[in-house]
């Protein structure tokens, strides 16, 4: 399967763990299987400021650093426990369960979408984001 990617000037992309940055508008195609994370989906460590954001970061790192996946998964499970302990309502529980199922299947990229739902739910609960 071929994947076409277009990047704006300065936009980052992670390909197989390497962080690249576009110089000028850049288009390329990926012709084989690899891990890819575009700039808008990349979270830097200093942005993991709440349980849901830390979960996203751990999931992202498990996806892009398979050689350290066990370490990232261990932290991911610790943070997931925190989220379940603080869970209130289907806006948190459902995406957390879906995310955990995808992680268990090794589908870290798809799990990131559930993490984004958790971050959105967390943003509506001031007490949850203050617990980080």
Helices and strands as residue ranges (DSSP letters): E 3-7, E 12-15, E 18-21, E 26-30, E 36-38, G 39-41, G 45-47, H 51-64, G 66-68, H 69-86, H 90-104, H 108-123, H 126-130
